[in-house]
Amino acid sequence: MLSPEDNERLTRVGAGTPAGELLRRYWQPALLASEVSGIDGAPVRVKLLGEDLVAFRDTDDKVGLIDAHCPHRRAPLFFGRNEQCGLRCVYHGWKFDRNGDCVDMPSEPAGTPMQARAKIKAYPTFEGGGVIWAYMGPKDRTPGPPDYEWMRAPATHRFVSKTFEDCNYLQGLEGGLDTAHSSFAHNNNINNRQELRNADTAPRIEVEPTDYGYCYTSTRRIRPDKHYLRVYHYVMPTQQMRGAVTALDGGDNKTPHFDGHIWAPIDDETTNVYNIMWAYDYDAPLDREFIDEFEAHTGRGANDLIPGTFMLKANRMNDYFIDRQAQKTRTFTGIPGVNTQDYALQEGMGRIVDRSREFLGTSDRAIVVMRRMMLEATRAVERGGTPNGTDPAACRNVRPYDNFIEPGADWKSVFAKELAARF
């Protein structure tokens, strides 16, 4: 459990809050690159860490991320004209480039000194891995841009999608770090004892701190001579990676890959979740049919979203389309879609859960360690220090993995080759 004070410390993300100042020390996913795909195209509304912003791709094919409102009379720049390396406010014609400089002020006398002073808030961006990243912290503490293996994979070997979650980011992150819940919330075939999540519902969890966060493992006993071990990574502040190489039913996985998520806080009570998948190696590109099947299976496919949004059709307003008969006979939750199952439970806790009322067990070890790391990181920032995980070199060659292993074997040695990045 967390004290109410520590819960507030970790869940409030606005500027000036402990978690807000911590999260601003990292490059944050601001939007998908596909959302601003056209040069001089339409601006896009962005809300990140409680701040209202507008993104636009300028004439030089660079993405600007600036305040959502013109500093003149606070008119919305979403309606602005994206032209000649700047966004022009349609109220009085003031124009701002991606650095926040006013480059034209046609409603004022030529040569007015006002123009040099009319700055707008602007954040540096970096485009990589199909994502537009933003750094919102102190300029003198700007870390190198992110360099995860999945970002270096060719576009044919990588896929990133985005979904909206109607709760605080920490609930989503904790769900991603919780491996035991898959035996229950994601048990879509309760009668199949061959599935790994049915064979052992109480995995043993080990956590090893690292410079980027931690590596953790879950071990399930399948037979006395055979264990299933899954290697995960928690990358500070809000990313999780896991292996998907071995089939859950014990058969062959025809499309070995890795996946994970980044939970990017929109504000205190809502989150954009970036869903990441990348191939095992250069010989295994991700074909479109597999991606579509995977996204549909999770419940976040194209037909699962409200058109024009990243919101699921299955949501708290319709009880996530729960089927009570299916819950009795086929699946543990009666809710279709792995992603939807997570959202039903995480959003159902309330937009910010009261962690002082929890009763934690051994299966929560990874969550407890993450909370301690995040709390310490907020205090490191308050002391003027640098939190863990800001150096991109720390996790550049990190990759997850999962497979069967003999009891007592050293997984680091057995999986050494597979745990090294290949892209």
matplotlib code that plots the C-alpha trace (Angstrom):
import matplotlib.pyplot as plt

x = [0.0, 1.0, 0.3, -2.2, 0.7, 2.9, -0.1, -0.5, 3.2, 3.1, -0.2, -0.3, 1.5, 1.1, 4.0, 5.4, 4.2, 6.8, 5.8, 5.2, 8.7, 10.1, 8.3, 9.5, 13.1, 12.4, 11.4, 7.7, 5.6, 3.5, 1.7, 2.2, 4.2, 1.3, -0.9, 1.3, 2.3, 1.9, 4.3, 2.5, -0.5, -3.3, -2.2, -3.1, -4.3, -2.0, -2.4, 0.5, 1.3, -1.7, -0.5, -2.6, -0.4, -0.6, 1.7, 2.4, 4.9, 6.5, 7.9, 11.2, 9.6, 10.3, 7.6, 6.8, 5.0, 3.8, 1.3, -2.3, -3.1, -1.7, 0.0, -1.8, -5.4, -5.2, -6.9, -6.7, -3.8, -5.5, -7.3, -4.0, -2.5, 0.5, 2.6, 6.3, 7.9, 5.4, 1.9, -0.1, -2.9, -6.1, -7.3, -4.7, -2.1, 0.7, 3.0, 5.2, 7.9, 8.6, 11.0, 8.3, 9.7, 7.2, 8.3, 5.6, 3.2, 1.1, -1.4, 1.3, 3.5, 6.5, 9.6, 7.7, 9.9, 6.9, 7.7, 10.9, 9.2, 6.1, 7.5, 5.3, 6.0, 7.6, 9.1, 11.9, 10.7, 12.4, 11.0, 11.8, 10.2, 7.0, 6.5, 7.0, 8.7, 8.8, 11.1, 9.3, 11.9, 14.8, 16.9, 20.1, 19.0, 18.0, 19.0, 19.9, 16.9, 15.5, 17.2, 15.3, 15.8, 12.2, 12.9, 15.8, 13.9, 13.0, 9.4, 8.6, 9.6, 7.9, 4.3, 3.1, -0.5, -2.2, -5.2, -6.9, -7.3, -9.7, -7.7, -4.4, -1.2, 0.0, -2.9, -2.0, 1.7, 1.0, -1.2, 1.6, 4.1, 1.7, 2.3, 0.1, -3.1, -2.8, -3.9, -7.2, -8.1, -6.6, -7.7, -9.8, -10.0, -10.6, -11.0, -7.6, -5.2, -2.4, -2.2, 0.7, -1.4, -3.7, -1.0, 0.5, -1.5, 1.1, 4.3, 7.5, 8.7, 12.2, 13.3, 16.8, 17.4, 19.3, 20.4, 17.3, 14.7, 14.8, 14.7, 12.2, 11.3, 8.2, 8.6, 5.8, 6.2, 4.8, 6.2, 8.7, 11.4, 10.1, 9.5, 8.3, 10.3, 9.5, 12.0, 10.5, 12.0, 10.6, 12.2, 11.7, 9.5, 6.6, 7.6, 7.3, 8.7, 8.0, 8.7, 6.1, 8.3, 6.7, 3.1, 1.0, -0.5, 3.0, 3.0, 5.2, 4.7, 4.7, 5.4, 7.9, 8.1, 8.3, 5.8, 5.2, 3.6, 4.4, 1.9, 2.0, -0.1, -2.5, -3.4, -4.0, -7.0, -6.4, -3.6, -2.5, -1.1, 1.4, 1.3, 4.6, 5.4, 8.7, 10.1, 12.5, 15.2, 15.7, 14.4, 11.0, 9.2, 5.7, 3.2, 0.1, -2.3, -0.6, -0.7, -4.4, -5.2, -3.1, -4.7, -8.2, -7.4, -6.5, -9.6, -7.9, -8.2, -9.5, -13.1, -12.7, -12.1, -14.7, -14.1, -11.8, -10.5, -8.2, -11.1, -12.4, -16.0, -16.1, -15.9, -17.2, -20.5, -21.4, -19.6, -17.1, -19.6, -19.4, -21.0, -22.0, -22.7, -19.2, -17.9, -19.6, -18.4, -15.4, -13.5, -12.7, -14.0, -16.6, -15.1, -13.6, -10.2, -7.0, -6.6, -10.3, -10.0, -7.2, -9.1, -12.2, -10.3, -8.0, -10.6, -13.0, -10.8, -11.6, -9.6, -7.1, -7.2, -6.7, -3.7, -3.8, -6.6, -4.7, -3.7, -0.6, 0.9, 4.0, 2.7, 2.9, 6.7, 7.4, 4.8, 6.2, 9.7, 8.5, 6.7, 9.8, 12.0, 9.6, 9.3, 13.1, 13.4, 11.0, 13.1, 16.3, 14.9, 13.9, 17.5, 18.7, 19.9, 19.4, 16.9, 17.7, 16.7, 17.4, 20.6, 19.6, 22.7, 21.5, 18.8, 19.9, 20.6, 17.9, 15.4, 12.9, 12.5, 10.4, 10.9, 11.1, 14.0, 15.1, 14.5, 17.5, 19.2, 20.8, 18.4, 20.9, 23.4, 20.8, 19.1, 22.2, 22.1, 18.4, 18.5, 20.9, 19.4, 19.7, 18.6]
y = [0.0, 3.6, 6.4, 9.0, 11.5, 9.1, 8.3, 12.0, 12.3, 9.6, 10.3, 14.1, 15.0, 18.8, 21.2, 21.7, 18.4, 15.8, 13.3, 16.0, 17.3, 13.8, 12.8, 16.0, 14.8, 12.1, 12.2, 11.5, 10.1, 13.1, 11.5, 9.0, 10.3, 9.2, 11.9, 14.6, 12.9, 15.7, 18.6, 21.8, 19.7, 20.3, 21.0, 18.3, 18.9, 17.3, 17.2, 15.9, 16.1, 18.4, 20.9, 21.8, 21.9, 21.8, 19.8, 20.5, 19.3, 22.3, 23.0, 21.5, 18.2, 19.0, 18.7, 21.6, 21.3, 24.6, 26.1, 25.5, 29.2, 32.3, 34.6, 37.6, 37.0, 33.3, 32.2, 28.5, 27.6, 24.4, 26.5, 28.0, 28.0, 25.8, 27.6, 28.4, 26.9, 28.3, 28.2, 31.4, 32.3, 33.0, 35.7, 38.4, 36.7, 36.3, 33.5, 31.2, 28.8, 25.4, 27.1, 29.4, 32.5, 35.0, 35.4, 37.6, 40.1, 41.7, 43.3, 45.6, 48.3, 47.0, 46.6, 46.6, 45.5, 43.5, 40.8, 39.8, 39.6, 37.6, 34.2, 31.1, 28.0, 25.4, 22.0, 20.2, 17.1, 14.0, 11.6, 7.9, 4.5, 6.0, 8.3, 12.0, 12.4, 15.6, 16.8, 19.2, 19.6, 22.0, 22.7, 22.2, 18.7, 17.5, 13.9, 12.2, 11.0, 7.6, 4.7, 1.5, -1.6, -1.4, 2.1, 0.9, -2.0, -1.4, -0.1, -3.6, -5.2, -2.7, -1.6, 1.0, 1.9, 4.2, 3.9, 6.2, 5.0, 6.7, 6.6, 7.7, 6.5, 4.6, 2.2, 1.2, 0.9, -1.3, -3.5, -3.9, -4.9, -7.4, -10.8, -12.9, -11.3, -12.9, -16.3, -14.7, -11.5, -12.7, -16.4, -16.7, -20.5, -21.6, -25.3, -25.7, -26.9, -26.9, -23.1, -21.9, -19.4, -22.3, -24.7, -22.5, -19.5, -18.3, -17.4, -16.7, -13.2, -11.9, -8.3, -7.1, -3.3, -1.7, 1.7, 2.0, 0.7, -3.1, -6.5, -8.9, -12.5, -14.7, -18.4, -20.9, -24.6, -26.5, -29.9, -31.0, -30.9, -27.9, -24.3, -21.4, -18.3, -14.8, -12.0, -8.5, -5.0, -1.9, 1.1, 4.3, 6.1, 4.3, 1.6, -2.1, -4.7, -8.5, -11.5, -13.2, -15.9, -19.0, -20.0, -20.0, -23.4, -24.9, -25.1, -23.1, -19.4, -18.8, -15.1, -14.7, -11.1, -8.8, -6.3, -3.7, -0.4, 3.2, 5.0, 8.7, 10.8, 13.2, 14.7, 13.4, 11.2, 10.1, 8.4, 7.7, 4.1, 3.4, -0.3, -1.5, -4.7, -5.6, -8.6, -11.2, -10.5, -9.4, -12.7, -12.3, -9.1, -8.4, -9.0, -6.8, -9.8, -10.8, -7.3, -6.9, -10.3, -9.3, -5.9, -7.4, -10.1, -7.5, -5.5, -2.4, -3.1, -0.6, -1.9, -1.6, 2.1, 4.9, 6.4, 9.4, 8.7, 6.4, 5.5, 1.9, 1.3, -1.0, 1.3, 2.0, 3.4, 0.0, -2.3, -3.2, -5.5, -8.1, -11.4, -13.2, -16.5, -16.5, -15.7, -18.8, -21.2, -20.0, -17.0, -15.7, -12.1, -12.5, -9.4, -9.9, -8.5, -8.6, -4.9, -4.3, -6.6, -4.5, -1.3, -2.6, -3.4, -0.5, 2.1, 0.4, 1.2, 4.9, 7.5, 7.7, 4.7, 5.0, 2.8, 3.3, 0.7, -2.1, -5.5, -6.5, -10.0, -11.7, -11.4, -7.6, -7.5, -5.8, -3.1, -2.4, -2.0, 0.3, 2.5, 2.7, 3.6, 6.3, 7.8, 7.9, 9.5, 12.3, 13.0, 12.9, 15.6, 17.7, 17.4, 18.6, 15.2, 13.1, 10.3, 6.8, 5.9, 9.2, 8.0, 6.3, 4.2, 2.4, 0.4, 0.7, -3.1, -4.3, -6.9, -9.2, -12.9, -15.9, -19.7, -23.0, -23.7, -26.5, -26.0, -24.4, -23.3, -19.9, -18.1, -15.3, -17.8, -20.0, -16.9, -14.8, -14.8, -14.1, -11.2, -9.2, -6.7, -7.6, -4.3]
z = [0.0, -0.4, 2.0, 0.7, 0.5, -1.6, -3.8, -4.6, -5.2, -7.9, -9.6, -10.1, -13.3, -13.8, -13.8, -10.3, -8.9, -7.9, -10.5, -13.1, -12.7, -12.8, -16.0, -17.6, -17.3, -19.9, -23.6, -23.7, -26.6, -27.7, -30.7, -33.5, -36.4, -38.7, -37.0, -38.5, -41.7, -44.2, -44.6, -44.0, -43.0, -40.5, -36.9, -34.3, -30.7, -28.1, -24.4, -22.4, -18.7, -18.3, -20.9, -23.9, -27.0, -30.8, -33.1, -36.7, -39.4, -41.0, -44.5, -43.5, -42.4, -38.8, -36.1, -33.9, -30.5, -29.2, -26.8, -28.0, -27.8, -29.4, -26.8, -28.3, -27.4, -26.6, -29.8, -30.6, -32.8, -33.8, -36.5, -37.6, -41.1, -41.4, -44.0, -44.8, -41.7, -39.2, -37.8, -38.4, -36.0, -38.0, -35.6, -36.3, -38.4, -35.9, -37.0, -34.9, -35.9, -34.3, -31.8, -30.5, -32.2, -33.7, -37.3, -38.5, -36.9, -39.7, -37.5, -35.9, -37.5, -39.4, -37.3, -34.0, -31.0, -29.8, -32.3, -30.6, -27.2, -28.4, -27.7, -27.4, -25.3, -27.5, -26.7, -28.7, -30.5, -31.9, -34.4, -34.1, -34.2, -35.7, -32.7, -32.1, -28.8, -26.7, -24.0, -21.5, -18.8, -18.1, -21.2, -19.4, -18.3, -21.8, -22.2, -25.4, -27.5, -26.8, -28.6, -27.8, -30.0, -31.3, -32.6, -34.6, -36.2, -39.8, -40.4, -41.8, -38.5, -36.1, -35.3, -32.9, -32.1, -29.6, -27.4, -24.9, -21.3, -19.0, -15.8, -14.3, -15.9, -12.9, -13.0, -16.5, -15.7, -12.7, -14.8, -17.4, -14.7, -13.1, -14.7, -12.4, -13.5, -17.0, -15.5, -14.6, -16.4, -19.7, -19.4, -22.5, -22.5, -18.9, -19.9, -21.6, -18.9, -21.5, -21.5, -19.4, -17.5, -16.5, -15.6, -12.9, -11.7, -9.1, -10.9, -8.9, -9.5, -9.2, -9.7, -10.5, -10.4, -13.3, -14.4, -16.5, -14.0, -13.6, -15.2, -13.8, -14.4, -13.8, -13.6, -13.9, -13.1, -16.0, -15.0, -12.5, -15.2, -17.2, -16.2, -18.3, -17.7, -19.1, -18.9, -18.7, -18.5, -16.7, -18.4, -16.4, -16.2, -17.8, -20.3, -20.1, -22.5, -22.6, -24.8, -27.0, -28.5, -27.0, -27.6, -24.4, -25.3, -25.5, -29.3, -31.8, -32.1, -35.9, -35.5, -32.7, -31.5, -28.6, -27.3, -24.7, -23.8, -22.8, -20.6, -21.5, -19.1, -20.8, -17.4, -13.9, -14.9, -18.5, -20.4, -24.0, -24.2, -26.9, -27.9, -29.3, -31.3, -33.0, -34.7, -33.3, -36.0, -39.6, -40.9, -39.4, -40.6, -39.2, -41.9, -42.0, -41.6, -38.4, -37.0, -37.8, -36.2, -33.1, -32.7, -33.2, -30.6, -28.0, -28.7, -30.1, -33.8, -36.4, -35.8, -32.0, -32.0, -32.1, -35.6, -35.6, -32.1, -30.1, -27.7, -27.5, -28.4, -25.4, -22.4, -19.0, -20.4, -21.8, -19.3, -21.9, -23.7, -20.9, -21.7, -18.5, -20.2, -21.7, -18.3, -16.9, -19.6, -21.7, -20.3, -16.9, -17.4, -20.1, -21.8, -25.3, -26.0, -23.8, -24.0, -23.1, -20.2, -18.8, -19.3, -17.7, -14.5, -14.4, -15.3, -13.0, -10.0, -10.5, -12.3, -9.5, -7.2, -3.4, -2.9, 0.9, 0.9, -0.9, 0.5, -1.5, -1.9, -3.3, -6.9, -6.5, -6.1, -9.4, -8.7, -5.2, -6.5, -9.3, -6.8, -4.7, -7.7, -8.8, -5.3, -5.0, -8.5, -7.5, -4.5, -6.6, -8.9, -5.8, -4.6, -8.0, -9.1, -12.2, -12.0, -13.4, -16.9, -18.6, -20.3, -23.6, -23.5, -20.4, -22.2, -25.8, -26.1, -23.8, -25.1, -23.3, -23.9, -22.9, -23.3, -21.4, -19.1, -16.8, -13.1, -11.4, -14.6, -14.8, -17.2, -17.8, -19.3, -21.1, -22.7, -23.1, -26.9, -27.1, -24.6, -26.8, -29.1, -32.8, -34.4]

ax = plt.figure().add_subplot(projection="3d")
ax.plot(x, y, z, "-o")
ax.set_aspect("equal")
plt.show()
